[in-house]
Amino acid sequence: MTTPIRSAAVRWFTPNRFGLAVLLITAYAVIPFAGSDYLLDAVLTPFLALALAALGLNLLTGYAGQVSLGSAAYLAVGAYAAYNFNLRLPGLPFLASLVAAGFVAAAVGIVFGLPSLRLRGFYLAVSTLAAQFFVQWALTKFGWFSNNNPSGVIDAPPLAVAGLSFSGAVGRYVFSLTVVVVATLLGTRLLRSQVGRNFMALRDHEVAAKVIGVPLLRTKLLAFGVSSFLIGVAGVLWAFAYLRTVEPAGFNLDRSFQILFMIIIGGLASIRGAFLGAAFIVVFPLLLSRFGAALLGNVFDSGVLEMSQRIVIGALIIGLLIAEPCGLIALVDRVADKIRRRVFPPQSRPIHN
C-alpha cells in the first residue's frame, strides 16, 4: 500500500522537475570543472546575464502585455547604481549593493512606466524609448555617476559574498548562475501568485480585468517595477561578472532590441522561452562562428565568414517564426511531445459494445 507521503512525493517529482534537477546538477557540478575559461567567461556568463534580462522583459511583455523598448536603460541603471553603492558606502556587502541596484532600476522603471496608464501598444513602446535616451544622456552628462571619469567608464568591484570571493572565470560563472537561479525561482513564484494572475488578466483583456476587480494602475506599475528590478540585477551581472568594465555607450538601443528579440524568438509568456531565446542570440552565433571558421576558414576571410554568419542567423530567425510563431519553446514542446508519445505510447482501451 502506498503511503500518503510517498504518493505526494511521486506527484511532486514530475518529469519537468527531474529535467530541471539534472540541468542544475550539470550546471553546478559538471560545467565549472569540465568547461574552459573561454566557455565560462565568454559564453555562459553573458548568456546568464542576458537570459535574466530577457526573463524580466518577458514578465512585462509576455505576461502583463506591456511593451517596452528601454531594457538597456535599466541594465545601465543597475550597473551604475551597484557601482555607486559599492563606492560611496564602504563596507556594504556586494550582495546588498546588487539588490539595492535592482530596486533603483525598479524605481526608474516605474517612473517611465507611468505612460502605460494612458498609452498602449506601439504608442507605449515609443514612449519607453525616453528611458533609453534619457538614461544614456544622464550617465554621459553627469560625471558623478562614474566617479568623474571623463569617459564614463566604470570598473568592477570585487565579487564577494559573506567572505567568499568569486574571482576567476569559475567564480564569476557560479555567482551569476546562483543569482539567475534565485531570481528565476522568485519570478516563478510571483507568476503563480495573485499578482501573476493579475498580470495575465491585464494582458488578455484590460477592460475585463478592470470589471473583475484587477487594480489596473497598481498592476501596470508593479509589472514595470518587477521587470526593471530583474533587468537591473542582470545589468550588474553583465557589467561586473562579464565585462568587468563598462561605459554608457555599451547600453545602447541595439541592446534593448537584442533583449526584445530574445523573448520573441524564445517564446512570449514562457520562462523557459527567455532562456532559449538568450541561448539562440548569445550562444548559437558563437558556435556557428567556430564551426564556420573550422570548416571554411582556409577558403574565405573573416569578413566574409562574419557576413555569412549574419545571413544564416537571419534566415533561421525568419524560418523559425514562420514555422512556429510562438517561438522556440513551442517547437521544443512539440518535439518533446512526439518523442514522449513514441517512447510511451498511449494505452489503447477496448471498445465495449
N, C-alpha and C positions, 0 to 999 in steps of 0.2 A: 504493500500500500504506500502510495506517495505521500510524504508528509507535506503540510501546507508550506513550510519554509522552503523545501526543495522545489515544490511546484512554483512558488513565487520567483525563486532564483532562475528557474528554467524560462519562465515568461520574460524576465528582465533581460536575460542574456540572449539577445536576438542576433541574427547574422550581421546586422549593421554595427552593433556594438562589438561583436567579435572582430569585424574588419577594422574598426577604429582602434581596438586594443592592439591588434597586430601592427597597425600603422604607427602607433605611439611607441611601441617597443622597438620597432625598427628605427624610428627617428631618434630615440634617446640612447639605445644600447648598441646599435649597429653602425649607423652613419658617422657618429663622432670618431669612431675607431677605424672604420674602413674608408671613409671619404678623405680625399686630398684637401689641402688648404684652398686650392682653386675652387673645388666643388662647394666647400663650406662658405668661403668668403665672397666669391663672385657669382654664385648661382643660388644657393639655398637661403642665405641671409637676405638678399634683396627680394627673393621670392616671398619669404615670410612677411617682410615689411609691407610689400605691396598687396599681398593677399589680405592682410589685416585692413589696409585702406579700402580694398575692394569690398570686404565684408561690411565696413562702416557705411560705404555708399549704397550697398545693397539693402541695408536696413532702411535707408531713407527712400531710395528709388524703387527697389523691388517690393518691399513690404509695405511702406507707407505711401507710395505713389507720388512722392515729391521729387522733382528733377533738380539736380544741382550740377553746375559746371565749375565749382570753386574748390574741388578737393585738394588741389595742390596748395592752395592758400592755407588750408587747415593743417596740411603736412608741415608747412613753413612755420605756422604759429606754434605747433607742438615742439618742433626742433628748437626754435629760438627761445621759447618760454622755458624749456628744460635747461638750456644753456644759461639763461639768466638766473633761474632759481639756484642752480649749482654754483654760479659765480658770486652772487650777491648775498647768499645765505650760507656762509661757511658751516660745515658740519651737517647740513641737511642731507640725509641719505639719498642716493641717486634714485632709488625706487620711489621715494616721496616726490622727488622732482619730476619723475615721469608721470605719476598720477596727477600732480598739480598742473603739469603742462597739458594733460588731457582735459582738465576742467577749464583751463584758459581757452583752449581750442573750442570747447563746447560753448563757452560764453560768446565767443566770436561767431560761431555758427548760429546761435540763437538770434544774435543781432541781425545777421544777414539773412536769416530765415524769416524775418518779420514780413517781407513782401508776400510770402506764401499765404498770408491771411486774406489777400485780395487778388493774387495772381495765380494762374495755373498753367500747366503745360509748358509750351515753348516760351511764353512770356516770363514764367518763373525761372526757366533755365537762363534766359538772357539777363535777368536781374541778379542772379547769383554770380555772374561774371564780375560784378562790382567787388566781391570779396577777393577774387583773383588779382585784379589790378590794384586794389587799394592796399592789400597786404604787401604785395611785392614793392609798391611805391614807398610804403611806410618803412619797410626794412632797409631800403636803399637810402631814403631821405634822412632818417634819424639814426645817427651813429650809436646812440645809447644801446640799441638792441644788440649790436655786435661788439660792444665794449670799445666803441670809437675806432674800429678798424676801417680804414678808408675804403676798402673793397667790400666790406660787409661780410667777410669770411669769418666763420667761427670754427673752432677746433673742438673735438670730442673730449669731454671729461672722462675720467676712468670709470669703467663699468664695474661697480662693486655693490654687493648686497649682503648685509649682515656680516661684513668682514671677508666675504668670498669675492675674489677678483675674477672677472670674466674677461681676461685678456687673451689674445691669440685668436686664431680662427675658430677653434673648437669652443672656446668660452663665449665668444660673441654669438655663435650659432645656437648654443644651448640657451643663452639668455633670451635671444629673440624667439626661439621655439617656445620657451616657457611662457613668455608674455603673450604670445599669439594663442597658445592653448588655453590659458586662463581667460583671455578676452573673448575667445570663441565660445567657451562654456558659459560665460556670463551673458553673452549675446543670445545664445540658445535659450537659456532660462528666461530671459526677458521676452523673447518671442512667444514662449509658451504661457506667459502670464496674461493678465487682462490688458496690460499695455500693448503687448504684441497683437492681441485680438483687435484692439482699437486701431492699431496701425493698419491692419488688413481691411478692416471695415472702412476706414478712411480711403484706402486705395481703391476698393471695389466700387463704392458709391458714396460720395461725400454727403449728399442730401439725405440718403437713407441712414447713414451713420449718425447724422445730426438728429434725425427723427427718433432713433432708438436710444438716444441719450449719450452718445460719444461726445466728449468735450473737444470740439474741433480745434480751438485756439491752443489749448494745452497739449493736445496730441501732436499737432504740427510742430510746435516749438520743441517738444520733447524729442520728436524724431530728428530734428536738426541738431539738437544738443547731443543725443546719444551717438548719432553718426559722426559728428565732428569730434567727439571725445575719442572714439576709436581711431579716426584718421589722424588726430593729433598724436596719439600714442604711436601709431605707425610712423609718423614723422620723426619721432625720437629714435626709433629703431633704424629708420632709413639714414638719418644723419650720423648717429653715434655708434651704431653697430655695423653698418655697411660702409658708408663713405668716410666717416670719421673726420671729415672737414667739408663744410657746405657753404654756399653763397646764395643770396636771394634769387639769382638767375636760374638756379637749379630747380626752382619750384615754379616753372612757367606753365603756360596754358597747355602745352603738349603733355605734361604730366597729368593734368586733370583729364584730358581726353583719353590718355592711356588707362587710367583707372576706370573711366566710364566704359571703355571697350572691354575691359576685363569682365564686368558684370553682364554686359550684353552677350559676349561670346560664351561665358561660362553658364549663364542662365540667371534670369531675374528671379527674385524671391526664392533663392536657394543658397544656403550657407556653403554647401559643397561646391556649388557653381562658382562662388567667389574664388575658391582655391583652384578650381580647374581653369578658370579664366586667367588667373595670375600665372599658372603654370604654362598656359599657351602663349602668353605675351612675354614672359620673362625667360622661362627655361627652354621652350621649344626653339626660339631663334638661335640660342647658343648651341644647342645640339645640331641644328641644321647648318650652322656656320662651320662647326667642327667637321661634320660629315661632308660638306661641300669642299672644304679645304683639303681633306684627305683624299677625296675622290677626283677632284678637278683642279687641285692646287697647282699642278705642273702644266696645266693647259691654259688656264685663264689667270689674269692678275686679280689682286684683291678687290679692286673697284668693280670689276665685272661680277665677281662672286657675291659681293655685298648687294649689288643691284638685283641680281638673280634671286638672292635670298628674299628680298622685299617683294619681288613679283610672286614668288612661290607662296609666301605667307599671305599676301593679299588675295591670291586665288583661293587658298584654302579657307580663308575667312568668308569670302563670298559663297563658295560652295557649301560650307557648313551652315551658314544662315539660310541658304535656300533649301537645303535638305532638312534642316532642323531649326526652325525659327526660335524654338525655346532654348537653344544653346546646347553646350556640350553635356550638361548634366542630363538632359532628356535623352541624348544619344547614348550616354553611358548606361542609363537606367534601362533603355530599350534593349541594348546588347546584353546586359546582365540578366534581364528577364528571359530572353531567349535561351541563354546558357542554363539558367535555372530550370526552365521547362524541359530542356533536353536531359539534364542530369537527373532531375526529379520530376518525371512526367506526372501529370495529374492522374489520379486513380479513376479508372472508368467504373461507373456504377451500373449494375444490371438494371434493365428496364423491366418492371413487373407489370404484367397485364392484369 
